[in-house]
Amino acid sequence: MRRNIAFEHLHNFRDLGGYRTADGRTVRWGRLFRSDSLAKLRGPDWDRFLALGVRTVIDLRYPWEIEAKGRVPHHDGVAYHNLSIEHRPYDQAEIDPDVDPWRFLADRYAEVALDGVEELRRTLEVIASADEPLVFHCASGKDRTGLVAALVLSLLQVREGDIAADFALTELATGRLIADWRAANPGRELKWPGYGRAPAEIMRLFLSDLTAAHGSVQGYVTDQLGVHEELILGLRSRLLH
């Protein structure tokens, strides 16, 4: 099976299948995908996307991002949900090069975990109820998408090392993400050298902080998001074998 799925205009489309869990089960291939913005789908890319059988799209971007950049093309039989989990926008191109970059991003993820409780809860509900393939995405498929992937894989009891390694696979797309930024921002300086980067350390810091605050990722999901055990069991039933 393929982890990274190649598209001409998408840079960071991945299958979350194949990871082993603590109880010896495996995440199903072809059921749960993560991606950068699906607004870029067109031509052969659109045909390739439809061939995956995706029936649910969760768009984690702000409504103003969607208004500016568009959304996944409408298609009968594909349900679309806009769940903007981030509430305090920031411009990564303008991050101070002198700050600890990985600590900075981990702290931004922590903000999302606190601010976006309603949208994160709804995201988990949609994923847990999906009987057919589903994809969630943001703009680059890195930060907001990486946070949701980490929560889902943690609830499936995938090892933290594998979760961090999955997050770091975005590094394969960093060059193309930077090229897209430069093309969209001619004449502007990219001040932050960590733009588009996704080292595993960021995710390790975020998960460690979440565990320190709530005892475990599942503790955060049940206590902070108000997700019931029944939903978590349903998630495991649908996505594991």
Salt bridges, closest charged atoms under 4 A:
GLU8 OE2 - HIS9 NE2 3.81
ASP23 OD2 - ARG25 NE 3.13
ASP36 OD2 - LYS40 NZ 2.62
ASP45 OD1 - ARG48 NH1 2.94
ASP59 OD2 - ARG61 NH2 2.77
ASP59 OD2 - HIS137 NE2 3.65
GLU65 OE1 - ARG144 NH1 2.75
ASP76 OD1 - HIS74 NE2 3.24
ASP91 OD2 - ARG188 NH2 2.33
GLU94 OE2 - ARG188 NH2 3.25
GLU94 OE1 - LYS191 NZ 3.10
ASP107 OD1 - ARG103 NH2 2.98
GLU111 OE1 - ARG88 NE 3.91
GLU111 OE2 - ARG108 NH2 2.99
ASP115 OD2 - ARG88 NE 2.75
GLU119 OE1 - HIS87 NE2 3.20
GLU125 OE1 - ARG122 NH1 3.39
ASP131 OD1 - ARG238 NE 3.02
ASP143 OD1 - LYS142 NZ 2.79
ASP162 OD2 - ARG159 NH2 3.25
ASP166 OD2 - ARG14 NH2 3.52
ASP166 OD2 - ARG34 NH1 2.86
GLU171 OE2 - ARG197 NE 2.74
ASP180 OD2 - HIS11 NE2 2.62
ASP180 OD2 - LYS40 NZ 3.87
ASP209 OD2 - ARG103 NH2 2.31
